């Protein structure tokens, strides 16, 4: 059984970002480097905004916080190549 190397509590938005990144890995050809732009992930989160979330700035702030968390945990890193 695989061991968990680290455990972190994820918010709902963190989970959505991880799933979006995982999807990008799944649709990429095997062995190919995957380049994902932050704005593409943000655009993909719009359906999860919810009917009561009318605050665009607050929603974007939560997505940005999740993106920064992904960078902190080395799930995303800067690329020299534009996406």
C-alpha positions, 0 to 999 in steps of 0.5 A, a space after each residue: 500500500 502506498 504511504 502518504 508522504 505528507 498530509 495537509 488540510 485542503 479547502 474546497 477550492 484547494 481540492 478543485 485546483 488539485 483536480 483541475 491540475 490532475 485533469 491536465 495531467 490525464 489528458 496530456 500525452 504520456 511522458 510530456 511536460 504539462 504547462 498550465 496557466 493560472 488564468 486557465 485554472 481560474 476560468 475552469 473554476 467559474 462553475 463552482 462559484 455558486 449561486 450566492 457568490 457574487 463577490 468576484 474579487 473574493 472568489 478570485 482571492 480564494 483561487 489565488 490562495 489555493 494556487 499559492 498553496 500548490 506552489 508552496 507544496 511544489 505541485 506547480 512551478 514556474 516554467 521558462 516556456 510560455 503556455 
